[in-house]
Amino acid sequence: MKARLFITTIILSGAIGLYAQNQEDALRYSKMNLTGTARYLGLGGALGAVGADFSALSTNPAGLGLFRKSEYSLTPAFSLAKTETTYLGKLREDNRYNLNLANLGVVFAKDLTAGTDAPGWKMVQVGLGMNRLSNFNNRILLEGNNKHHSLLTGYAHQADGNQPKNLDQFTTKLAYDADLLWVFDSTNLYYDADVYRGGVLQQKSITTSGSINEMVFGIGSNYDDRFYLGASIGIPFVRYNYESIYTEKDNADTIYYFKSFDRFEEISTRGTGFNVKFGAILRATDWLRLGAAFHSPTFYSKLHDSWSYSMKSRFDNGKEYTSEAPDGKFDYELTTPMKAIGSAMVQFGKMGFVSAEYEFVDYSEAKLNSSTYKYFDENTEIREKYTAAHNLRFGAEWRLREIYIRGGYAMLGSPYKSGVNDGKADQLSLGFGIRDADYFVDFGYRVSSYNEDSHLYWVPEGFNAPVANNKFANQVFMITFGWRY
């Protein structure tokens, strides 16, 4: 079993103990939160039946069929992630800023009518570029005085019955080599620790960074300006980094010999996937459009993980010890769930429209695999822990001559069946744009809020593991520059 199974995480709320299972990796790379263009953002993502925006290639590629001219678009974005964490009655908060490129694309539109009004296929459009699907930039700080147990409480129980040379090199062996665990009953191989019953100040900082950017190629067309079809191929690139420092201190100087220890974790994931998307839009009447889209699973044939763990201890007599686990790496496969999307738009002439979108995604369908380890336990956890999510998005746009005012709201359903989290998220969006025949500039803003709680580490039966309550608020500011020709 690869060492990645022994990661304590608080970012994803499913932590069920010291050993965070890889179902959390599957969820991380399955949950998409597309930013795309500023218009898409300002409409709350309810673009499925609207079209004529580059974001359509990653949502409903039939939207390509509504482009009348060729177009370039470029979208820089600025994000602010704020986290408030309450642990053992103590509140800590932190912010993380990120400047990124949310969209870069070009659409080529060709007229097929040759100047005639004969019925048939009117235009064909081809799009190529990039959309950002996920942003992992965040930082969490937590702190609290624990009077009842320690990370080493669980380590001592996990070490029981094992010779020191047989301890797990990524957890208990690290603590043993740093003089934080020792054998007090050599006959039965029972272990103890200075802080077995707590009495320490616990602190943890977690910094995550990276993104999923999707290179996408699509083609669309329209028949008699009534029926629009499109398809796209997506190649998402995963870049994820996780760094954490966990500390326990005897600030009150009440524990004999012990002063403090730190546990360091660094994890990196890289990989590339593949998916296809199909879509259709029907102009049912001059004021009503209906859309539908299907996203295949994304097939990550080779995700590469690398990691390093270490611990450092300090004692009252001035001695310090550092222990390091061997650096690790592992290649594995991930298949994310498919998606089905239905959408509708009601248009008010040239003045504006309102739109709505429903998305279905079953997170329990994600699967992990590799040539050397078959993930039976992890895939069982995925099926038992996750469920289908129902996501709703609403948007509106109103035109005031060359100025367009936008607003949107999204309700994202929980991926969890039950447990410490409900996993739901709310998103509120605002935006406006200036558009004429040859260029456009759009501004978009979105704020997302959600709660995710977790246990910091595993403790044996009889100990009450406190919950860290995390409140996340993510803000995104975007501006799209576009040129038509």
C-alpha positions in Angstrom: 0.0 0.0 0.0 1.5 3.3 -1.0 2.5 5.9 1.6 0.0 8.4 0.3 -2.6 6.6 2.3 -1.1 8.1 5.5 -2.0 11.7 5.0 -3.8 13.7 7.6 -5.9 16.4 5.9 -8.2 19.1 7.0 -8.8 20.7 3.6 -11.3 18.1 2.4 -13.9 17.5 5.0 -14.0 13.7 4.9 -11.1 13.1 7.3 -12.1 10.0 9.2 -9.0 9.6 11.3 -5.3 9.7 11.1 -5.2 7.9 7.8 -6.9 10.0 5.2 -8.0 7.7 2.4 -7.5 8.4 -1.3 -11.2 8.9 -1.9 -10.4 12.5 -1.0 -8.0 12.7 -4.0 -10.9 11.4 -6.2 -13.2 14.1 -4.9 -10.7 16.8 -5.2 -10.2 16.1 -8.9 -13.8 15.4 -9.6 -15.3 18.6 -8.2 -15.1 21.4 -10.8 -15.6 25.1 -10.2 -15.2 26.6 -13.6 -14.2 30.3 -13.8 -13.9 30.6 -17.6 -14.8 34.1 -18.8 -16.1 37.1 -16.8 -19.5 36.8 -18.6 -19.8 33.2 -17.5 -18.8 34.2 -13.9 -21.3 37.1 -13.8 -24.2 34.9 -14.9 -23.5 32.4 -12.1 -22.5 29.8 -14.6 -26.0 29.5 -16.1 -24.7 29.7 -19.7 -25.8 26.3 -21.1 -28.7 27.6 -23.3 -27.1 31.1 -23.8 -24.0 30.2 -25.7 -21.8 32.6 -27.8 -19.1 32.5 -25.1 -15.8 30.6 -25.0 -16.8 29.0 -21.6 -19.3 27.0 -23.6 -16.5 24.6 -24.8 -16.2 23.4 -21.2 -19.9 23.4 -20.4 -22.3 23.0 -23.4 -20.2 23.1 -26.6 -23.4 23.6 -28.6 -23.0 27.2 -27.5 -20.3 27.5 -30.2 -23.1 27.4 -32.8 -24.3 30.8 -31.7 -21.1 32.7 -32.6 -21.7 35.0 -35.6 -18.1 36.3 -35.9 -14.7 35.0 -35.1 -13.4 36.0 -31.7 -10.4 36.1 -29.4 -10.8 36.3 -25.6 -8.4 36.7 -22.7 -9.4 36.6 -19.0 -7.0 37.4 -16.1 -8.4 36.7 -12.7 -7.6 37.6 -9.1 -8.8 35.4 -6.2 -8.9 35.8 -2.5 -9.5 32.8 -0.3 -10.4 33.5 3.4 -10.6 30.8 5.9 -11.8 30.9 9.5 -11.1 27.9 11.7 -12.4 27.2 15.2 -10.6 24.5 17.1 -11.1 23.7 20.8 -12.8 27.1 21.2 -10.1 29.1 19.6 -10.6 31.1 16.3 -7.8 31.6 13.8 -8.2 33.0 10.3 -6.0 33.6 7.2 -6.1 34.8 3.6 -4.4 33.6 0.5 -4.2 35.6 -2.8 -3.7 34.4 -6.3 -3.4 36.0 -9.7 -4.0 33.6 -12.6 -5.3 33.2 -16.2 -8.8 31.9 -16.2 -9.4 31.8 -19.9 -7.5 32.2 -23.2 -9.3 31.2 -26.4 -10.1 31.8 -30.0 -13.2 30.9 -32.0 -13.3 30.8 -35.8 -16.7 31.2 -37.4 -17.4 30.5 -41.1 -20.6 31.3 -43.0 -21.9 28.3 -45.0 -24.9 30.0 -46.7 -22.9 31.6 -49.6 -25.3 34.6 -49.4 -28.5 32.5 -49.8 -31.5 32.1 -47.5 -32.0 28.4 -48.3 -32.7 26.2 -45.3 -29.9 24.1 -43.9 -26.7 24.4 -41.9 -25.9 28.1 -41.6 -22.5 28.3 -40.0 -19.7 26.2 -38.6 -17.5 27.3 -35.7 -14.2 25.9 -34.3 -12.8 26.9 -30.9 -9.4 26.3 -29.3 -8.0 27.5 -26.0 -8.0 27.0 -22.2 -10.4 27.3 -19.3 -9.6 27.1 -15.6 -11.7 24.4 -14.0 -10.4 24.5 -10.4 -8.2 26.7 -8.1 -6.5 25.0 -5.2 -4.9 28.1 -3.7 -5.8 28.3 0.0 -4.3 28.5 3.5 -5.6 27.3 6.9 -4.4 28.1 10.4 -5.7 26.4 13.5 -4.8 26.4 17.2 -6.1 25.1 20.4 -5.2 23.8 23.9 -5.9 20.1 24.1 -6.1 18.8 27.7 -7.1 15.2 26.8 -4.9 13.7 24.1 -2.3 14.2 21.4 -1.3 13.1 17.9 1.0 10.7 19.8 -1.9 9.1 21.6 -3.0 7.5 18.4 0.5 6.7 17.4 1.2 4.8 20.6 -1.8 2.6 20.0 -0.9 2.0 16.4 2.7 1.1 17.4 1.5 -1.5 20.1 2.6 -5.0 19.3 5.2 -4.0 16.8 9.0 -4.2 17.0 10.5 -0.7 16.6 12.1 -1.8 13.3 8.6 -2.8 12.0 6.9 0.5 12.8 5.3 2.5 9.9 8.1 4.6 8.5 5.7 7.5 7.6 4.0 7.8 11.0 5.0 5.9 14.1 8.6 5.2 13.1 9.1 9.0 12.6 7.9 9.6 16.2 10.0 6.7 17.6 13.2 7.9 15.9 12.5 11.5 17.2 12.3 10.0 20.8 8.6 10.9 21.0 7.5 7.2 21.4 9.2 4.5 23.4 8.6 0.9 24.6 7.5 0.7 28.2 6.5 -3.0 28.2 9.1 -4.9 26.2 7.3 -8.2 26.8 4.0 -7.2 25.2 5.5 -4.4 23.1 3.3 -1.6 24.5 4.3 2.0 23.7 3.9 5.3 25.5 4.5 9.0 24.9 5.1 12.0 27.2 2.0 13.7 25.9 -0.3 10.7 25.8 -2.9 12.5 27.9 -2.5 15.9 26.1 -1.9 19.1 28.0 -0.4 20.7 24.9 -1.0 23.6 22.6 -1.8 22.2 19.2 -1.2 24.3 16.0 -1.4 23.5 12.3 -0.9 25.4 9.2 -1.9 24.1 5.8 -1.0 25.7 2.5 -2.4 24.4 -0.8 -1.7 25.7 -4.3 -2.2 24.7 -7.9 -5.1 24.3 -10.3 -6.8 22.3 -13.0 -6.6 24.0 -16.4 -8.3 22.4 -19.3 -7.0 22.7 -22.9 -10.1 22.4 -25.0 -10.9 22.0 -28.7 -14.5 22.2 -30.0 -16.6 22.4 -33.1 -20.2 23.6 -33.4 -22.8 24.5 -36.0 -26.4 25.6 -36.3 -29.3 24.5 -38.5 -31.7 27.2 -39.7 -30.8 29.3 -36.5 -33.1 26.9 -34.6 -31.0 23.9 -33.7 -27.4 24.0 -32.5 -25.0 21.2 -32.1 -21.5 21.0 -30.6 -18.7 18.7 -29.3 -15.4 19.3 -27.6 -12.4 17.4 -26.5 -10.9 18.4 -23.1 -7.4 17.8 -21.8 -7.2 18.9 -18.2 -3.8 19.4 -16.5 -3.6 18.8 -12.8 -1.1 20.7 -10.6 -1.6 20.3 -6.8 0.7 21.1 -3.9 0.1 20.5 -0.2 2.3 21.6 2.6 1.6 21.4 6.3 3.3 21.9 9.6 1.7 20.4 12.7 3.0 21.4 16.1 2.5 20.5 19.7 4.0 22.6 22.5 4.2 22.4 26.3 3.6 26.1 26.7 2.6 25.8 30.4 5.9 23.8 31.1 3.9 21.1 33.0 5.1 18.0 31.1 8.4 16.5 32.4 11.2 16.5 29.8 9.0 17.3 26.8 9.1 20.7 25.1 7.6 20.5 21.6 7.6 18.7 18.3 6.7 19.4 14.6 5.5 17.2 11.9 6.1 18.3 8.3 4.3 17.1 5.2 4.8 18.0 1.5 2.8 16.4 -1.2 2.7 17.1 -4.9 0.4 15.8 -7.7 0.8 16.2 -11.4 -1.1 14.6 -14.3 -3.1 15.0 -17.5 -6.5 13.7 -18.4 -8.9 13.3 -21.3 -12.6 13.8 -21.8 -15.3 14.6 -24.4 -18.4 16.7 -24.2 -21.5 16.9 -26.4 -24.2 19.4 -26.4 -27.4 20.6 -28.2 -29.5 23.8 -28.0 -33.0 24.2 -29.4 -34.6 27.5 -30.1 -38.1 26.3 -29.3 -39.6 29.8 -29.9 -38.2 33.2 -30.5 -38.2 33.7 -26.7 -37.3 30.3 -25.4 -34.1 28.2 -25.8 -33.5 24.7 -24.3 -30.1 23.1 -23.9 -28.6 19.8 -22.9 -25.1 18.6 -22.5 -23.2 15.4 -21.6 -19.7 15.2 -20.2 -17.9 11.9 -20.3 -15.8 10.8 -17.4 -12.3 12.4 -17.3 -9.7 9.6 -17.6 -6.5 10.4 -15.8 -4.2 7.6 -17.1 -1.2 8.7 -15.1 -1.4 10.9 -12.0 2.0 11.2 -10.3 2.3 11.8 -6.6 5.5 12.6 -4.7 5.8 13.3 -1.0 8.1 13.7 2.0 7.4 13.5 5.7 9.6 14.4 8.7 9.4 15.2 12.4 11.5 17.3 14.8 11.4 17.1 18.6 12.7 19.4 21.3 13.2 18.6 25.0 13.8 20.5 28.2 17.4 19.4 28.5 18.2 21.1 25.2 18.3 18.0 23.0 16.7 17.9 19.6 16.0 15.1 17.2 15.0 15.0 13.6 13.7 12.0 11.7 12.9 11.7 8.1 10.9 9.2 6.1 12.2 8.2 2.7 10.8 10.3 -0.1 8.1 8.6 -2.0 6.4 8.6 -5.4 3.6 6.7 -7.0 1.7 6.7 -10.3 -2.0 5.8 -10.4 -5.1 6.2 -12.5 -8.3 8.1 -11.8 -11.7 8.1 -13.6 -14.0 10.9 -12.5 -17.8 10.8 -12.8 -19.7 11.8 -15.9 -22.0 14.8 -15.9 -25.4 15.6 -17.4 -26.6 19.1 -17.8 -30.0 20.6 -18.7 -30.6 24.3 -19.3 -33.2 26.9 -20.4 -33.2 30.6 -21.3 -36.1 33.0 -21.6 -35.2 36.0 -23.8 -36.8 39.4 -23.7 -36.1 40.6 -27.3 -32.9 42.5 -27.4 -33.2 43.8 -23.9 -32.0 40.7 -22.0 -32.7 37.3 -20.7 -32.9 35.0 -17.6 -31.4 31.5 -17.6 -31.3 28.4 -15.5 -29.2 25.3 -15.4 -29.3 21.9 -13.7 -26.3 19.7 -13.4 -26.2 16.1 -12.2 -22.9 14.4 -11.1 -22.6 11.2 -9.0 -19.4 11.4 -7.1 -19.7 7.8 -5.9 -18.8 6.8 -9.5 -15.2 7.9 -9.3 -12.6 5.1 -9.4 -8.9 4.8 -8.6 -6.6 2.2 -10.0 -3.0 1.3 -10.7 -1.0 -1.6 -12.1 0.4 -2.5 -8.7 -2.4 -1.6 -6.2 -6.1 -2.0 -7.0 -7.6 0.3 -4.4 -10.4 -2.0 -3.2 -10.8 -0.3 0.1 -10.5 3.2 -1.3 -13.1 2.6 -4.1 -15.4 1.0 -1.5 -15.0 4.2 0.6 -15.9 6.3 -2.5 -19.1 4.3 -3.1 -20.1 4.3 0.6 -19.2 7.9 1.4 -20.1 10.0 -1.7 -23.4 10.4 -3.5 -25.0 12.2 -6.4 -25.0 16.0 -6.3 -27.7 18.2 -7.8 -26.3 21.6 -8.8 -28.5 24.6 -9.7 -27.4 27.8 -11.4 -29.4 30.9 -12.3 -28.4 34.0 -14.2 -29.8 37.2 -15.8 -28.5 39.8 -18.2 -30.0 43.2 -19.0 -28.9 45.5 -21.8 -28.7 49.3 -21.6 -27.5 50.2 -25.1 -23.8 49.1 -25.2 -23.8 48.2 -21.4 -24.8 44.8 -20.1 -25.6 44.2 -16.4 -25.5 40.7 -15.1 -26.2 38.7 -11.9 -26.2 35.1 -10.9 -26.7 32.6 -8.1 -25.6 28.9 -7.7 -26.5 26.2 -5.2 -24.0 23.4 -5.3 -25.2 20.1 -3.8 -23.3 18.1 -1.3 -21.1 15.2 -2.5 -21.4 13.4 0.9 -23.9 10.9 1.9 -23.5 11.7 5.6 -21.0 12.5 8.2 -19.4 15.6 9.8 -20.1 17.7 6.7 -23.1 18.6 4.5 -20.7 19.9 1.8 -23.2 22.3 0.2 -21.9 25.6 -1.3 -23.6 28.9 -2.3 -22.2 31.3 -4.9 -23.4 34.8 -5.7 -22.2 36.6 -8.8 -22.3 40.1 -10.3 -21.0 41.5 -13.5 -21.2 44.0 -16.3 -19.9 44.4 -19.8 -19.3 46.9 -22.6 -19.8 45.5 -26.0 -19.9 46.7 -29.6 -19.5 45.0 -33.0 -15.7 44.7 -32.8 -14.7 44.4 -29.2 -16.0 43.8 -25.7 -14.8 44.1 -22.1 -16.6 42.2 -19.4 -16.1 42.3 -15.6 -17.2 39.5 -13.2 -17.2 38.9 -9.5 -18.2 35.8 -7.5 -18.2 35.0 -3.8 -18.5 31.4 -2.7 -19.1 30.3 0.9 -19.2 26.9 2.4 -18.3 25.0 5.6 -16.2 21.9 5.9 -15.3 20.3 9.2 -12.9 17.5 10.1 -11.1 15.6 12.8 -7.5 16.7 13.1 -6.2 13.1 13.6 -7.2 9.7 14.8 -7.6 8.8 18.4 -8.5 5.4 19.9 -11.9 4.5 21.4 -12.5 6.2 24.7 -11.0 9.5 23.6 -13.2 12.4 22.3 -11.7 13.7 19.1 -12.5 17.4 18.7 -13.7 18.8 15.4 -12.1 21.7 13.6 -14.8 23.9 12.2 -13.7 25.5 8.9 -15.6 28.4 7.2 -14.4 29.2 3.7 -15.2 32.4 1.7 -13.6 32.6 -1.8 -13.8 35.7 -3.9 -12.9 35.9 -7.6 -12.5 39.1 -9.6 -12.2 38.8 -13.4 -11.9 40.9 -16.5 -12.3 39.5 -20.1 -10.9 41.3 -23.1 -12.4 40.2 -26.4 -11.9 41.1 -30.1 -14.2 40.2 -33.0 -13.4 40.1 -36.7 
